[in-house]
């Protein structure tokens, strides 16, 4: 009989991923989205950004490039 051990999950949960992304981003932050400068308007419950000529919302965390402050 082998001793039971607690296994750590090697896959982060969706909530953990969203929390980390939310900590890195803030309202009013300038980012680059599809080679256009954009501004973050809202982060939760889903991200909303505004570019020069459009408003984009949804799961955008992985599609953003961060600009230097």
N, CA, C, O and CB atoms as a CASP TS submission, in Angstrom:
PFRMAT TS
TARGET T0000
AUTHOR 0000-0000-0000
METHOD Language model
MODEL 1
PARENT N/A
ATOM      1  N   UNK     1       0.827  -1.172   0.000  1.00  0.00           N
ATOM      2  CA  UNK     1       0.000   0.000   0.000  1.00  0.00           C
ATOM      3  C   UNK     1       0.881   1.248   0.000  1.00  0.00           C
ATOM      4  O   UNK     1       1.792   1.367   0.819  1.00  0.00           O
ATOM      5  CB  UNK     1      -0.946  -0.009   1.203  1.00  0.00           C
ATOM      6  N   UNK     2       0.615   2.163  -0.903  1.00  0.00           N
ATOM      7  CA  UNK     2       1.421   3.379  -0.955  1.00  0.00           C
ATOM      8  C   UNK     2       0.739   4.498  -0.171  1.00  0.00           C
ATOM      9  O   UNK     2      -0.489   4.576  -0.117  1.00  0.00           O
ATOM     10  CB  UNK     2       1.659   3.812  -2.417  1.00  0.00           C
ATOM     11  N   UNK     3       1.544   5.350   0.426  1.00  0.00           N
ATOM     12  CA  UNK     3       0.938   6.444   1.187  1.00  0.00           C
ATOM     13  C   UNK     3       0.236   7.421   0.241  1.00  0.00           C
ATOM     14  O   UNK     3       0.699   7.670  -0.872  1.00  0.00           O
ATOM     15  CB  UNK     3       2.010   7.183   2.028  1.00  0.00           C
ATOM     16  N   UNK     4      -0.854   7.951   0.693  1.00  0.00           N
ATOM     17  CA  UNK     4      -1.576   8.905  -0.156  1.00  0.00           C
ATOM     18  C   UNK     4      -0.908  10.275  -0.054  1.00  0.00           C
ATOM     19  O   UNK     4      -0.530  10.726   1.027  1.00  0.00           O
ATOM     20  CB  UNK     4      -3.082   8.993   0.255  1.00  0.00           C
ATOM     21  N   UNK     5      -0.780  10.903  -1.179  1.00  0.00           N
ATOM     22  CA  UNK     5      -0.196  12.230  -1.213  1.00  0.00           C
ATOM     23  C   UNK     5      -1.143  13.167  -1.948  1.00  0.00           C
ATOM     24  O   UNK     5      -1.918  12.759  -2.813  1.00  0.00           O
ATOM     25  CB  UNK     5       1.198  12.210  -1.887  1.00  0.00           C
ATOM     26  N   UNK     6      -1.053  14.397  -1.581  1.00  0.00           N
ATOM     27  CA  UNK     6      -1.885  15.391  -2.240  1.00  0.00           C
ATOM     28  C   UNK     6      -1.220  15.773  -3.554  1.00  0.00           C
ATOM     29  O   UNK     6      -0.047  16.146  -3.572  1.00  0.00           O
ATOM     30  CB  UNK     6      -2.103  16.641  -1.332  1.00  0.00           C
ATOM     31  N   UNK     7      -1.958  15.683  -4.646  1.00  0.00           N
ATOM     32  CA  UNK     7      -1.413  16.062  -5.947  1.00  0.00           C
ATOM     33  C   UNK     7      -1.736  17.520  -6.218  1.00  0.00           C
ATOM     34  O   UNK     7      -2.857  17.976  -5.992  1.00  0.00           O
ATOM     35  CB  UNK     7      -1.973  15.158  -7.075  1.00  0.00           C
ATOM     36  N   UNK     8      -0.754  18.232  -6.697  1.00  0.00           N
ATOM     37  CA  UNK     8      -0.979  19.613  -7.110  1.00  0.00           C
ATOM     38  C   UNK     8      -1.423  19.618  -8.558  1.00  0.00           C
ATOM     39  O   UNK     8      -0.864  18.905  -9.391  1.00  0.00           O
ATOM     40  CB  UNK     8       0.298  20.476  -6.919  1.00  0.00           C
ATOM     41  N   UNK     9      -2.406  20.404  -8.849  1.00  0.00           N
ATOM     42  CA  UNK     9      -2.895  20.512 -10.216  1.00  0.00           C
ATOM     43  C   UNK     9      -1.903  21.334 -11.025  1.00  0.00           C
ATOM     44  O   UNK     9      -1.585  22.463 -10.653  1.00  0.00           O
ATOM     45  CB  UNK     9      -4.311  21.150 -10.259  1.00  0.00           C
ATOM     46  N   UNK    10      -1.414  20.779 -12.125  1.00  0.00           N
ATOM     47  CA  UNK    10      -0.430  21.496 -12.939  1.00  0.00           C
ATOM     48  C   UNK    10      -1.094  22.480 -13.900  1.00  0.00           C
ATOM     49  O   UNK    10      -0.401  23.255 -14.558  1.00  0.00           O
ATOM     50  CB  UNK    10       0.423  20.505 -13.724  1.00  0.00           C
ATOM     51  N   UNK    11      -2.405  22.463 -13.990  1.00  0.00           N
ATOM     52  CA  UNK    11      -3.119  23.382 -14.860  1.00  0.00           C
ATOM     53  C   UNK    11      -3.797  24.453 -14.003  1.00  0.00           C
ATOM     54  O   UNK    11      -4.610  24.128 -13.137  1.00  0.00           O
ATOM     55  CB  UNK    11      -4.161  22.624 -15.735  1.00  0.00           C
ATOM     56  N   UNK    12      -3.467  25.728 -14.238  1.00  0.00           N
ATOM     57  CA  UNK    12      -4.128  26.761 -13.441  1.00  0.00           C
ATOM     58  C   UNK    12      -5.604  26.852 -13.785  1.00  0.00           C
ATOM     59  O   UNK    12      -5.999  26.627 -14.929  1.00  0.00           O
ATOM     60  CB  UNK    12      -3.456  28.116 -13.656  1.00  0.00           C
ATOM     61  N   UNK    13      -6.395  27.173 -12.818  1.00  0.00           N
ATOM     62  CA  UNK    13      -7.828  27.298 -13.070  1.00  0.00           C
ATOM     63  C   UNK    13      -8.093  28.572 -13.847  1.00  0.00           C
ATOM     64  O   UNK    13      -7.257  29.475 -13.877  1.00  0.00           O
ATOM     65  CB  UNK    13      -8.631  27.290 -11.748  1.00  0.00           C
ATOM     66  N   UNK    14      -9.245  28.644 -14.470  1.00  0.00           N
ATOM     67  CA  UNK    14      -9.629  29.825 -15.236  1.00  0.00           C
ATOM     68  C   UNK    14      -9.677  31.045 -14.330  1.00  0.00           C
ATOM     69  O   UNK    14      -9.271  32.135 -14.733  1.00  0.00           O
ATOM     70  CB  UNK    14     -10.990  29.612 -15.921  1.00  0.00           C
ATOM     71  N   UNK    15     -10.167  30.870 -13.117  1.00  0.00           N
ATOM     72  CA  UNK    15     -10.264  31.998 -12.181  1.00  0.00           C
ATOM     73  C   UNK    15      -8.881  32.535 -11.853  1.00  0.00           C
ATOM     74  O   UNK    15      -8.697  33.751 -11.791  1.00  0.00           O
ATOM     75  CB  UNK    15     -10.991  31.576 -10.887  1.00  0.00           C
ATOM     76  N   UNK    16      -7.893  31.653 -11.639  1.00  0.00           N
ATOM     77  CA  UNK    16      -6.527  32.090 -11.355  1.00  0.00           C
ATOM     78  C   UNK    16      -5.975  32.904 -12.511  1.00  0.00           C
ATOM     79  O   UNK    16      -5.334  33.932 -12.293  1.00  0.00           O
ATOM     80  CB  UNK    16      -5.620  30.887 -11.075  1.00  0.00           C
ATOM     81  N   UNK    17      -6.211  32.464 -13.725  1.00  0.00           N
ATOM     82  CA  UNK    17      -5.723  33.159 -14.909  1.00  0.00           C
ATOM     83  C   UNK    17      -6.358  34.537 -15.021  1.00  0.00           C
ATOM     84  O   UNK    17      -5.671  35.509 -15.335  1.00  0.00           O
ATOM     85  CB  UNK    17      -6.009  32.339 -16.169  1.00  0.00           C
ATOM     86  N   UNK    18      -7.650  34.634 -14.771  1.00  0.00           N
ATOM     87  CA  UNK    18      -8.335  35.920 -14.850  1.00  0.00           C
ATOM     88  C   UNK    18      -7.864  36.857 -13.755  1.00  0.00           C
ATOM     89  O   UNK    18      -7.720  38.056 -13.995  1.00  0.00           O
ATOM     90  CB  UNK    18      -9.842  35.728 -14.761  1.00  0.00           C
ATOM     91  N   UNK    19      -7.621  36.340 -12.559  1.00  0.00           N
ATOM     92  CA  UNK    19      -7.151  37.178 -11.463  1.00  0.00           C
ATOM     93  C   UNK    19      -5.783  37.761 -11.769  1.00  0.00           C
ATOM     94  O   UNK    19      -5.542  38.940 -11.510  1.00  0.00           O
ATOM     95  CB  UNK    19      -7.101  36.382 -10.166  1.00  0.00           C
ATOM     96  N   UNK    20      -4.874  36.944 -12.322  1.00  0.00           N
ATOM     97  CA  UNK    20      -3.544  37.444 -12.674  1.00  0.00           C
ATOM     98  C   UNK    20      -3.634  38.509 -13.751  1.00  0.00           C
ATOM     99  O   UNK    20      -2.950  39.530 -13.677  1.00  0.00           O
ATOM    100  CB  UNK    20      -2.644  36.298 -13.143  1.00  0.00           C
ATOM    101  N   UNK    21      -4.467  38.279 -14.743  1.00  0.00           N
ATOM    102  CA  UNK    21      -4.620  39.253 -15.821  1.00  0.00           C
ATOM    103  C   UNK    21      -5.213  40.547 -15.292  1.00  0.00           C
ATOM    104  O   UNK    21      -4.789  41.628 -15.700  1.00  0.00           O
ATOM    105  CB  UNK    21      -5.499  38.687 -16.940  1.00  0.00           C
ATOM    106  N   UNK    22      -6.173  40.461 -14.405  1.00  0.00           N
ATOM    107  CA  UNK    22      -6.798  41.659 -13.849  1.00  0.00           C
ATOM    108  C   UNK    22      -5.808  42.447 -13.007  1.00  0.00           C
ATOM    109  O   UNK    22      -5.884  43.675 -12.963  1.00  0.00           O
ATOM    110  CB  UNK    22      -8.021  41.286 -13.010  1.00  0.00           C
ATOM    111  N   UNK    23      -4.890  41.780 -12.345  1.00  0.00           N
ATOM    112  CA  UNK    23      -3.894  42.475 -11.540  1.00  0.00           C
ATOM    113  C   UNK    23      -2.903  43.235 -12.424  1.00  0.00           C
ATOM    114  O   UNK    23      -2.372  44.259 -11.995  1.00  0.00           O
ATOM    115  CB  UNK    23      -3.149  41.481 -10.644  1.00  0.00           C
ATOM    116  N   UNK    24      -2.645  42.774 -13.616  1.00  0.00           N
ATOM    117  CA  UNK    24      -1.684  43.403 -14.504  1.00  0.00           C
ATOM    118  C   UNK    24      -2.294  44.581 -15.254  1.00  0.00           C
ATOM    119  O   UNK    24      -1.558  45.427 -15.760  1.00  0.00           O
ATOM    120  CB  UNK    24      -1.143  42.387 -15.486  1.00  0.00           C
ATOM    121  N   UNK    25      -3.586  44.655 -15.336  1.00  0.00           N
ATOM    122  CA  UNK    25      -4.245  45.677 -16.130  1.00  0.00           C
ATOM    123  C   UNK    25      -5.072  46.586 -15.236  1.00  0.00           C
ATOM    124  O   UNK    25      -5.521  46.186 -14.162  1.00  0.00           O
ATOM    125  CB  UNK    25      -5.126  45.040 -17.206  1.00  0.00           C
ATOM    126  N   UNK    26      -5.265  47.824 -15.701  1.00  0.00           N
ATOM    127  CA  UNK    26      -6.084  48.758 -14.950  1.00  0.00           C
ATOM    128  C   UNK    26      -6.838  49.657 -15.918  1.00  0.00           C
ATOM    129  O   UNK    26      -6.430  49.816 -17.069  1.00  0.00           O
ATOM    130  CB  UNK    26      -5.220  49.596 -13.981  1.00  0.00           C
ATOM    131  N   UNK    27      -7.914  50.232 -15.466  1.00  0.00           N
ATOM    132  CA  UNK    27      -8.693  51.138 -16.292  1.00  0.00           C
ATOM    133  C   UNK    27      -7.827  52.341 -16.681  1.00  0.00           C
ATOM    134  O   UNK    27      -7.068  52.866 -15.866  1.00  0.00           O
ATOM    135  CB  UNK    27      -9.977  51.595 -15.549  1.00  0.00           C
ATOM    136  N   UNK    28      -7.955  52.759 -17.933  1.00  0.00           N
ATOM    137  CA  UNK    28      -7.191  53.901 -18.428  1.00  0.00           C
ATOM    138  C   UNK    28      -5.812  53.551 -18.959  1.00  0.00           C
ATOM    139  O   UNK    28      -5.127  54.412 -19.510  1.00  0.00           O
ATOM    140  CB  UNK    28      -7.047  54.901 -17.350  1.00  0.00           C
ATOM    141  N   UNK    29      -5.396  52.303 -18.802  1.00  0.00           N
ATOM    142  CA  UNK    29      -4.072  51.884 -19.258  1.00  0.00           C
ATOM    143  C   UNK    29      -4.028  51.847 -20.778  1.00  0.00           C
ATOM    144  O   UNK    29      -4.987  51.412 -21.416  1.00  0.00           O
ATOM    145  CB  UNK    29      -3.703  50.506 -18.678  1.00  0.00           C
ATOM    146  N   UNK    30      -2.928  52.298 -21.361  1.00  0.00           N
ATOM    147  CA  UNK    30      -2.731  52.268 -22.803  1.00  0.00           C
ATOM    148  C   UNK    30      -2.127  50.924 -23.189  1.00  0.00           C
ATOM    149  O   UNK    30      -1.164  50.464 -22.576  1.00  0.00           O
ATOM    150  CB  UNK    30      -1.824  53.440 -23.271  1.00  0.00           C
ATOM    151  N   UNK    31      -2.707  50.301 -24.215  1.00  0.00           N
ATOM    152  CA  UNK    31      -2.235  49.014 -24.712  1.00  0.00           C
ATOM    153  C   UNK    31      -2.234  49.054 -26.240  1.00  0.00           C
ATOM    154  O   UNK    31      -2.741  50.000 -26.842  1.00  0.00           O
ATOM    155  CB  UNK    31      -3.125  47.841 -24.179  1.00  0.00           C
ATOM    156  N   UNK    32      -1.673  48.042 -26.850  1.00  0.00           N
ATOM    157  CA  UNK    32      -1.710  47.919 -28.303  1.00  0.00           C
ATOM    158  C   UNK    32      -2.554  46.700 -28.632  1.00  0.00           C
ATOM    159  O   UNK    32      -2.339  45.617 -28.087  1.00  0.00           O
ATOM    160  CB  UNK    32      -0.266  47.800 -28.918  1.00  0.00           C
ATOM    161  N   UNK    33      -3.518  46.884 -29.529  1.00  0.00           N
ATOM    162  CA  UNK    33      -4.422  45.821 -29.959  1.00  0.00           C
ATOM    163  C   UNK    33      -4.477  45.847 -31.477  1.00  0.00           C
ATOM    164  O   UNK    33      -4.889  46.845 -32.067  1.00  0.00           O
ATOM    165  CB  UNK    33      -5.852  45.989 -29.334  1.00  0.00           C
ATOM    166  N   UNK    34      -4.066  44.759 -32.110  1.00  0.00           N
ATOM    167  CA  UNK    34      -4.045  44.650 -33.572  1.00  0.00           C
ATOM    168  C   UNK    34      -3.348  45.854 -34.212  1.00  0.00           C
ATOM    169  O   UNK    34      -3.868  46.467 -35.145  1.00  0.00           O
ATOM    170  CB  UNK    34      -5.476  44.521 -34.115  1.00  0.00           C
ATOM    171  N   UNK    35      -2.164  46.178 -33.692  1.00  0.00           N
ATOM    172  CA  UNK    35      -1.314  47.263 -34.192  1.00  0.00           C
ATOM    173  C   UNK    35      -1.948  48.642 -34.097  1.00  0.00           C
ATOM    174  O   UNK    35      -1.572  49.550 -34.839  1.00  0.00           O
ATOM    175  CB  UNK    35      -0.950  46.996 -35.613  1.00  0.00           C
ATOM    176  N   UNK    36      -2.902  48.808 -33.196  1.00  0.00           N
ATOM    177  CA  UNK    36      -3.507  50.111 -32.921  1.00  0.00           C
ATOM    178  C   UNK    36      -3.385  50.393 -31.439  1.00  0.00           C
ATOM    179  O   UNK    36      -3.510  49.485 -30.617  1.00  0.00           O
ATOM    180  CB  UNK    36      -4.996  50.156 -33.375  1.00  0.00           C
ATOM    181  N   UNK    37      -3.143  51.646 -31.095  1.00  0.00           N
ATOM    182  CA  UNK    37      -3.127  52.017 -29.688  1.00  0.00           C
ATOM    183  C   UNK    37      -4.557  52.021 -29.176  1.00  0.00           C
ATOM    184  O   UNK    37      -5.470  52.501 -29.848  1.00  0.00           O
ATOM    185  CB  UNK    37      -2.451  53.402 -29.475  1.00  0.00           C
ATOM    186  N   UNK    38      -4.740  51.485 -27.986  1.00  0.00           N
ATOM    187  CA  UNK    38      -6.073  51.382 -27.386  1.00  0.00           C
ATOM    188  C   UNK    38      -5.982  51.751 -25.917  1.00  0.00           C
ATOM    189  O   UNK    38      -4.897  51.800 -25.338  1.00  0.00           O
ATOM    190  CB  UNK    38      -6.663  49.950 -27.558  1.00  0.00           C
ATOM    191  N   UNK    39      -7.133  52.007 -25.329  1.00  0.00           N
ATOM    192  CA  UNK    39      -7.216  52.311 -23.903  1.00  0.00           C
ATOM    193  C   UNK    39      -8.212  51.358 -23.259  1.00  0.00           C
ATOM    194  O   UNK    39      -9.294  51.118 -23.796  1.00  0.00           O
ATOM    195  CB  UNK    39      -7.633  53.796 -23.664  1.00  0.00           C
ATOM    196  N   UNK    40      -7.840  50.820 -22.111  1.00  0.00           N
ATOM    197  CA  UNK    40      -8.727  49.921 -21.380  1.00  0.00           C
ATOM    198  C   UNK    40      -9.788  50.759 -20.688  1.00  0.00           C
ATOM    199  O   UNK    40      -9.474  51.681 -19.935  1.00  0.00           O
ATOM    200  CB  UNK    40      -7.938  49.051 -20.350  1.00  0.00           C
ATOM    201  N   UNK    41     -11.046  50.432 -20.950  1.00  0.00           N
ATOM    202  CA  UNK    41     -12.168  51.130 -20.327  1.00  0.00           C
ATOM    203  C   UNK    41     -12.663  50.358 -19.118  1.00  0.00           C
ATOM    204  O   UNK    41     -12.958  50.948 -18.079  1.00  0.00           O
ATOM    205  CB  UNK    41     -13.309  51.332 -21.333  1.00  0.00           C
ATOM    206  N   UNK    42     -12.754  49.040 -19.248  1.00  0.00           N
ATOM    207  CA  UNK    42     -13.273  48.200 -18.166  1.00  0.00           C
ATOM    208  C   UNK    42     -12.579  46.849 -18.227  1.00  0.00           C
ATOM    209  O   UNK    42     -12.211  46.378 -19.303  1.00  0.00           O
ATOM    210  CB  UNK    42     -14.825  48.035 -18.267  1.00  0.00           C
ATOM    211  N   UNK    43     -12.404  46.228 -17.065  1.00  0.00           N
ATOM    212  CA  UNK    43     -11.746  44.922 -16.996  1.00  0.00           C
ATOM    213  C   UNK    43     -12.721  43.817 -16.620  1.00  0.00           C
ATOM    214  O   UNK    43     -12.630  42.709 -17.149  1.00  0.00           O
ATOM    215  CB  UNK    43     -10.603  44.960 -15.995  1.00  0.00           C
ATOM    216  N   UNK    44     -13.640  44.097 -15.728  1.00  0.00           N
ATOM    217  CA  UNK    44     -14.531  43.061 -15.231  1.00  0.00           C
ATOM    218  C   UNK    44     -15.977  43.470 -15.464  1.00  0.00           C
ATOM    219  O   UNK    44     -16.283  44.650 -15.292  1.00  0.00           O
ATOM    220  CB  UNK    44     -14.278  42.793 -13.737  1.00  0.00           C
ATOM    221  N   UNK    45     -16.863  42.607 -15.833  1.00  0.00           N
ATOM    222  CA  UNK    45     -16.786  41.155 -15.952  1.00  0.00           C
ATOM    223  C   UNK    45     -16.103  40.692 -17.240  1.00  0.00           C
ATOM    224  O   UNK    45     -15.688  39.537 -17.329  1.00  0.00           O
ATOM    225  CB  UNK    45     -18.169  40.571 -15.881  1.00  0.00           C
ATOM    226  N   UNK    46     -15.979  41.561 -18.228  1.00  0.00           N
ATOM    227  CA  UNK    46     -15.183  41.242 -19.404  1.00  0.00           C
ATOM    228  C   UNK    46     -14.494  42.522 -19.837  1.00  0.00           C
ATOM    229  O   UNK    46     -14.961  43.621 -19.539  1.00  0.00           O
ATOM    230  CB  UNK    46     -16.061  40.638 -20.560  1.00  0.00           C
ATOM    231  N   UNK    47     -13.384  42.375 -20.540  1.00  0.00           N
ATOM    232  CA  UNK    47     -12.584  43.527 -20.897  1.00  0.00           C
ATOM    233  C   UNK    47     -13.226  44.323 -22.031  1.00  0.00           C
ATOM    234  O   UNK    47     -13.751  43.758 -22.991  1.00  0.00           O
ATOM    235  CB  UNK    47     -11.186  43.089 -21.288  1.00  0.00           C
ATOM    236  N   UNK    48     -13.169  45.649 -21.895  1.00  0.00           N
ATOM    237  CA  UNK    48     -13.638  46.556 -22.932  1.00  0.00           C
ATOM    238  C   UNK    48     -12.517  47.541 -23.203  1.00  0.00           C
ATOM    239  O   UNK    48     -11.997  48.172 -22.283  1.00  0.00           O
ATOM    240  CB  UNK    48     -14.961  47.290 -22.512  1.00  0.00           C
ATOM    241  N   UNK    49     -12.144  47.671 -24.476  1.00  0.00           N
ATOM    242  CA  UNK    49     -11.124  48.640 -24.866  1.00  0.00           C
ATOM    243  C   UNK    49     -11.686  49.528 -25.972  1.00  0.00           C
ATOM    244  O   UNK    49     -12.640  49.164 -26.661  1.00  0.00           O
ATOM    245  CB  UNK    49      -9.817  47.925 -25.336  1.00  0.00           C
ATOM    246  N   UNK    50     -11.079  50.689 -26.122  1.00  0.00           N
ATOM    247  CA  UNK    50     -11.478  51.596 -27.184  1.00  0.00           C
ATOM    248  C   UNK    50     -10.237  51.955 -27.986  1.00  0.00           C
ATOM    249  O   UNK    50      -9.208  52.330 -27.423  1.00  0.00           O
ATOM    250  CB  UNK    50     -12.173  52.871 -26.614  1.00  0.00           C
ATOM    251  N   UNK    51     -10.342  51.836 -29.309  1.00  0.00           N
ATOM    252  CA  UNK    51      -9.273  52.238 -30.207  1.00  0.00           C
ATOM    253  C   UNK    51      -9.703  53.546 -30.874  1.00  0.00           C
ATOM    254  O   UNK    51     -10.687  54.164 -30.468  1.00  0.00           O
ATOM    255  CB  UNK    51      -8.961  51.118 -31.273  1.00  0.00           C
ATOM    256  N   UNK    52      -8.979  53.947 -31.868  1.00  0.00           N
ATOM    257  CA  UNK    52      -9.275  55.208 -32.550  1.00  0.00           C
ATOM    258  C   UNK    52     -10.696  55.241 -33.115  1.00  0.00           C
ATOM    259  O   UNK    52     -11.379  56.260 -33.020  1.00  0.00           O
ATOM    260  CB  UNK    52      -8.273  55.439 -33.670  1.00  0.00           C
ATOM    261  N   UNK    53     -11.139  54.131 -33.700  1.00  0.00           N
ATOM    262  CA  UNK    53     -12.424  54.145 -34.390  1.00  0.00           C
ATOM    263  C   UNK    53     -13.377  53.010 -34.021  1.00  0.00           C
ATOM    264  O   UNK    53     -14.356  52.775 -34.730  1.00  0.00           O
ATOM    265  CB  UNK    53     -12.185  54.108 -35.839  1.00  0.00           C
ATOM    266  N   UNK    54     -13.101  52.291 -32.906  1.00  0.00           N
ATOM    267  CA  UNK    54     -14.006  51.194 -32.532  1.00  0.00           C
ATOM    268  C   UNK    54     -13.870  50.854 -31.051  1.00  0.00           C
ATOM    269  O   UNK    54     -12.880  51.177 -30.396  1.00  0.00           O
ATOM    270  CB  UNK    54     -13.722  49.945 -33.388  1.00  0.00           C
ATOM    271  N   UNK    55     -14.903  50.192 -30.560  1.00  0.00           N
ATOM    272  CA  UNK    55     -14.918  49.665 -29.201  1.00  0.00           C
ATOM    273  C   UNK    55     -14.912  48.151 -29.321  1.00  0.00           C
ATOM    274  O   UNK    55     -15.701  47.585 -30.077  1.00  0.00           O
ATOM    275  CB  UNK    55     -16.165  50.182 -28.380  1.00  0.00           C
ATOM    276  N   UNK    56     -14.026  47.489 -28.576  1.00  0.00           N
ATOM    277  CA  UNK    56     -13.884  46.036 -28.648  1.00  0.00           C
ATOM    278  C   UNK    56     -14.066  45.472 -27.247  1.00  0.00           C
ATOM    279  O   UNK    56     -13.538  46.020 -26.279  1.00  0.00           O
ATOM    280  CB  UNK    56     -12.495  45.624 -29.246  1.00  0.00           C
ATOM    281  N   UNK    57     -14.817  44.370 -27.139  1.00  0.00           N
ATOM    282  CA  UNK    57     -15.002  43.754 -25.833  1.00  0.00           C
ATOM    283  C   UNK    57     -14.910  42.239 -25.953  1.00  0.00           C
ATOM    284  O   UNK    57     -15.110  41.670 -27.026  1.00  0.00           O
ATOM    285  CB  UNK    57     -16.353  44.166 -25.223  1.00  0.00           C
ATOM    286  N   UNK    58     -14.603  41.602 -24.834  1.00  0.00           N
ATOM    287  CA  UNK    58     -14.519  40.154 -24.799  1.00  0.00           C
ATOM    288  C   UNK    58     -13.279  39.683 -24.076  1.00  0.00           C
ATOM    289  O   UNK    58     -12.710  40.404 -23.256  1.00  0.00           O
ATOM    290  CB  UNK    58     -14.542  39.596 -26.193  1.00  0.00           C
ATOM    291  N   UNK    59     -12.864  38.471 -24.382  1.00  0.00           N
ATOM    292  CA  UNK    59     -11.670  37.873 -23.771  1.00  0.00           C
ATOM    293  C   UNK    59     -10.445  38.339 -24.548  1.00  0.00           C
ATOM    294  O   UNK    59      -9.972  37.638 -25.443  1.00  0.00           O
ATOM    295  CB  UNK    59     -11.759  36.303 -23.755  1.00  0.00           C
ATOM    296  N   UNK    60      -9.940  39.499 -24.216  1.00  0.00           N
ATOM    297  CA  UNK    60      -8.860  40.125 -24.969  1.00  0.00           C
ATOM    298  C   UNK    60      -7.502  40.025 -24.294  1.00  0.00           C
ATOM    299  O   UNK    60      -6.501  40.460 -24.864  1.00  0.00           O
ATOM    300  CB  UNK    60      -9.183  41.554 -25.202  1.00  0.00           C
ATOM    301  N   UNK    61      -7.445  39.466 -23.103  1.00  0.00           N
ATOM    302  CA  UNK    61      -6.223  39.470 -22.308  1.00  0.00           C
ATOM    303  C   UNK    61      -5.020  38.938 -23.081  1.00  0.00           C
ATOM    304  O   UNK    61      -3.927  39.495 -22.983  1.00  0.00           O
ATOM    305  CB  UNK    61      -6.425  38.654 -21.057  1.00  0.00           C
ATOM    306  N   UNK    62      -5.206  37.888 -23.832  1.00  0.00           N
ATOM    307  CA  UNK    62      -4.091  37.266 -24.548  1.00  0.00           C
ATOM    308  C   UNK    62      -3.777  37.970 -25.874  1.00  0.00           C
ATOM    309  O   UNK    62      -2.799  37.614 -26.531  1.00  0.00           O
ATOM    310  CB  UNK    62      -4.402  35.801 -24.808  1.00  0.00           C
ATOM    311  N   UNK    63      -4.573  38.946 -26.277  1.00  0.00           N
ATOM    312  CA  UNK    63      -4.372  39.621 -27.557  1.00  0.00           C
ATOM    313  C   UNK    63      -3.792  41.026 -27.407  1.00  0.00           C
ATOM    314  O   UNK    63      -3.654  41.743 -28.397  1.00  0.00           O
ATOM    315  CB  UNK    63      -5.679  39.694 -28.303  1.00  0.00           C
ATOM    316  N   UNK    64      -3.456  41.423 -26.191  1.00  0.00           N
ATOM    317  CA  UNK    64      -2.967  42.770 -25.936  1.00  0.00           C
ATOM    318  C   UNK    64      -1.463  42.793 -25.806  1.00  0.00           C
ATOM    319  O   UNK    64      -0.855  41.833 -25.331  1.00  0.00           O
ATOM    320  CB  UNK    64      -3.602  43.336 -24.688  1.00  0.00           C
ATOM    321  N   UNK    65      -0.864  43.892 -26.229  1.00  0.00           N
ATOM    322  CA  UNK    65       0.543  44.180 -25.973  1.00  0.00           C
ATOM    323  C   UNK    65       0.565  45.406 -25.082  1.00  0.00           C
ATOM    324  O   UNK    65      -0.167  46.363 -25.334  1.00  0.00           O
ATOM    325  CB  UNK    65       1.364  44.408 -27.312  1.00  0.00           C
ATOM    326  N   UNK    66       1.387  45.397 -24.050  1.00  0.00           N
ATOM    327  CA  UNK    66       1.408  46.482 -23.100  1.00  0.00           C
ATOM    328  C   UNK    66       2.430  47.514 -23.500  1.00  0.00           C
ATOM    329  O   UNK    66       3.551  47.171 -23.877  1.00  0.00           O
ATOM    330  CB  UNK    66       1.692  45.969 -21.709  1.00  0.00           C
ATOM    331  N   UNK    67       2.057  48.776 -23.424  1.00  0.00           N
ATOM    332  CA  UNK    67       2.948  49.881 -23.769  1.00  0.00           C
ATOM    333  C   UNK    67       3.660  50.338 -22.523  1.00  0.00           C
ATOM    334  O   UNK    67       3.123  50.249 -21.419  1.00  0.00           O
ATOM    335  CB  UNK    67       2.176  51.051 -24.418  1.00  0.00           C
ATOM    336  N   UNK    68       4.868  50.828 -22.700  1.00  0.00           N
ATOM    337  CA  UNK    68       5.634  51.318 -21.565  1.00  0.00           C
ATOM    338  C   UNK    68       4.959  52.543 -20.966  1.00  0.00           C
ATOM    339  O   UNK    68       4.423  53.387 -21.684  1.00  0.00           O
ATOM    340  CB  UNK    68       7.071  51.647 -21.984  1.00  0.00           C
ATOM    341  N   UNK    69       4.993  52.626 -19.655  1.00  0.00           N
ATOM    342  CA  UNK    69       4.321  53.744 -18.966  1.00  0.00           C
ATOM    343  C   UNK    69       5.128  55.017 -19.060  1.00  0.00           C
ATOM    344  O   UNK    69       4.712  56.051 -18.538  1.00  0.00           O
ATOM    345  CB  UNK    69       4.075  53.404 -17.500  1.00  0.00           C
TER
END
